[in-house]
Amino acid sequence: LYYRGPDAGGNLTNVARPATIVRRDLLDRIAGGDTDVYLCGYSRGAAIVISTAAILGDHGIRVTAMFLFDAVDR
């Protein structure tokens, strides 16, 4: 799945907040635990990847790897 990240002002363009994305699009797909989860993001998208991984961890879902390119501190 691909989502366009926030603009320079922090406004989300074509993407919901990370928690909404996780609940809406990811949990049902990976709930069985037999799927490797890889997350990738650039700049503000990398910061969102970090948040998303934390949310998945709270649901007991292991992230296999994160690929963060020029992550910003949000």
N, C-alpha and C positions, 0 to 999 in steps of 0.2 A: 504494500500500500504506500502511496505517496501523498503527502499533504504539503501545500505551500505554507511557509512559515510566516511569522509576523513581519510587518514593515518596520522601518527604522524607528518609528514612534512607539513601537510595542503593540500596535493594533493588529489583531489577527485578521488576516485577509480571507483565505479560503480554508481555514482550519478551525476546528473547535478547540477548546482548552484540552490539555493533555489528559486530564481525568475523564473527560467526556469521550475522547477518542478511544481510550483504553476500554471503557465500558461499552461503547457503541460498536466498535469495530474489531477489537482484539480479544477480549476475554473469551467469547464464545468460540473463536477460532483456535485458541491455544489452551483452553481449559483442561483438555485431556492429558496434557503434559508430555505428549509424544512428539511435539514439534519443537525444533530449535528456534529460538528467538534471537534475531540479530537486529539491532537498531543502528541507524546511521543518520547523522545530521551535520549541517554546516552552519557555523556562526550561531545565530539565535536558535536555529533548528537543533544544534547540538545541545544547547541548554535545555530545550524541550525534551530531547532524548534522555537526558539525565533525570529529569522529573518523571518521565514516563517509566523509566527503569525502576525508580523508587516505588511508584504506584504498583507496578507489576509485582515487585518484591513483597509489598504489603498484602498482595493476593496470593502469595506463595508460589509465584511463577518465576522461574530462574531465567535470566537473560544470558544467553550464551556468549555474546560479545556486543560491545558498543564501538562504533567507529565515529569518532568525534573530530571534526575538522574545524579548527579555529573557533573553538567554543568560547562564548562570551559569558561573563559572570552576570547573571540576571538577579 
